[in-house]
Amino acid sequence: MKLTRAQRLLLWCAATDATFKPSRVGGTPALVGKCIHCGRKLAIDLEGKPISDASLEHILPRNHGGTDALANLAIACTSCNAQKGYRHDCQKLEDAKLQAVIETLQARRAKRMRAPPQSLELPSLPDQNERDCGH
């Protein structure tokens, strides 16, 4: 089965986040960790599909030039991710509150960053120019 770009990014993001550990959720092999914002427990199966309410968070929003580089990605629950988008991402990049949120999340991501566990078989990491075809 071919994984989408988003699935591969979620897997790589979880694999490089020290809060995410190999586990089982309802008998399904998964990576279980914490939301970058609120610390809520989140799980992603080994095909990159959220088992819980997990979503891909762009720390520096894409509309402000944020990329899919692993250092700019985190896993967040969908409600925290949507709230950040609604309250902060739409502001001008110079907005003090947006800058504070970005700095806080960058520091949290840097603290959580690790090399992927050798026990995980990860798909290739998408390059910056690759796009999914509507999936």
N, C-alpha and C positions, 0 to 999 in steps of 0.2 A: 504494500500500500504506500502510495506517495503522500508524504506529509505536506501540508501547506506551509507557506513561509511563516505564518503566525504560530503554527504548532511547533515548528523548529525553533523559533525565537523563544517561545514559552519554555520549551525543554532546556535550551541553553541558559536561559535566565535562571530557572530553578536550579540547574546543575551548578551554576556559579554563585549561588546564594547559600551561605553557610547555614541559614535557618532551615533549608530544605534537605530532608533526609530520606533515603529510600525506605519505603514502608509498604503496607497493603491497606487498601480501602475497600471493604466489602469483597475481599479476595482478589482484587485487582492490584497488580504492582503499580506503585505510584511514588511520586516525590511529594512529601508533606512538609510545609513550612508556614511562614507568617507573612501577612500583608505588610508591605513596606510602610503603610500609614498607621493602621490601628493595631497590628499584631494579631489579627484574627487568623485562625487556622485555615489554611488553604491547601488544596491537593490538585495535582496534575498527573494524569496517567502517563505511562511511558511512550505514548503516541502523541503527546503534547495536547491532549484534550483536557480541559478543566473538569474535574470531578465535582469540585465545589464552585464557589462563586468567584473564581480567579480570572483576572484579566491582565493584559500587558499594559504597563504604565510607562509612558515616556516621561522621564524626569524633566528634561528640557522639552517642552511641547514641540511637536512637529511643526505647528504653525509659526514657531519662533526659530526654526532651523534645527530642531532636535532630530537626531538620527536613530537608526536601529542598532547602533553600537552597544555592546553589552553593558558598558559603563553607564549608558543613558537609559537602560531598561531595568524595570523592576516588576515584581508581581504584586498586584493589589486586588483587593476585593472589588467587585464591580461598583458597589455603592461609593467607596472611597475614591475610586478612579473617576467616576462620573461627577462627584462633588468637586474634586480638584478641577476638572475640566470646566464645569459650570461657573465656579467661583473665581478661579485663578487663570487658567490657560487662555481665556479670551481677553484678558487684560493686556495692555502694552507690556513689552518685555521689561521696560524700565520700572514697572510698578513694584513698589517696595514689598508688598505682601507676596507677589509672585516670586520675586527674587529670594525672599526668605524661605518660601516653600521649596524652591529649587535647591537652595543651599542645604537645607535640612535633609532633603531626600538624597542629594549627592553624597553627603556625609554618611547617611545610613547605608547606602548602597556600597560605598567604599569600605565601610566596616564589615559588611557581609560578604564582600567579594572573596572568592576562593577559586582554586583550580577545580575543574569538574572531577568528581570521584572516578577513579580508574575502573570501577566496577560497572559504570554506566556505558552503554553503547549508544552514543549520540549520533544523530544524522549530521550531515554536513551543515555547517553554519552558513546561512544565506549571505550572499554578498550585498553590499549597500544598494546596488542597482537592480537586483532581482525583485520581481513583483509577482504576486499570485495573479492568476487569470480569473478573477471574479469569485474565488473560493474563500 
